[in-house]
Amino acid sequence: MVQYTLPAGATAVRTAEVRRQVTDWFLTKEKANTDVIFTVDGFSFSGSGQNAGMAFVSLKNWSQRKGDDNTAQAIALRATKELGTIRDATLFAMTPPSVDGLGQSNGFTFELMASGGTDRDSLMKLRSQLLAAANQSSELQSVRANDLPQMPQLQVDIDNNKAVSLGLSLSDVTDTLSSAWGGTYVNDFIDRGRVKKVYIQGESDARAGAVGPWQMVRSRQR
């Protein structure tokens, strides 16, 4: 498995480009060992978001991967080293345990707590220093933070008086923004015997543009 994380606020387009590079690497550099690769954008073991993704790699049978250089562990080490050169993301490869629930090595979880009025930026710097020092130790390996980067947020100030003068309620405005920037569930429908969900949301180019031209629909007119 390969987990990749992009900087906070990275779009799905950038994540898809990293996914393409990961896929190409396995299908070219490890072509002799790779059977199938399955990728997922928007999700990883660290969390969900446009800047996260994973690749699940199925290797060929052991009989076709002879030699110590072609074991799953050796391939994972090469993947971590070479894919780690991708500048737009942090990547690492790992091998799942042979028995579900049993890891490949002993490990522990470490929690760093801020005290004495330490702000978040200072805490993140301390965490980076801790990770750097831990990865220098010969007794530890694959020390990493198990979370996604803090996502940027926007504060939207709505002119209530103007909205009312236009016959709009606060929910009309917020519902429109939520649908355009994120998505809104509408209903279900049956397609070839399977239930599928319907969502409305803005196109990617519209979400990246100015909101000035958008039109708000009054709820009583829907």
Secondary structure, DSSP 4 states (H G I P E B T S, - for coil): -EEEEPPTT--HHHHHHHHHHHHHHHHHTTTTTEEEEEEEEEEETTEEEEEEEEEEEEEPPGGGS-SGGGSHHHHHHHHHHHHTT-TT-EEEE----SSTT--SS----------SS--HHHHHHHHHHHHHHHHT-TT--S----SPPPPP-------HHHHHHTT--HHHHHHHHHHHHT-EEEEEEEETTEEEEEEE---HHHHTS-STT--PPPGGG-
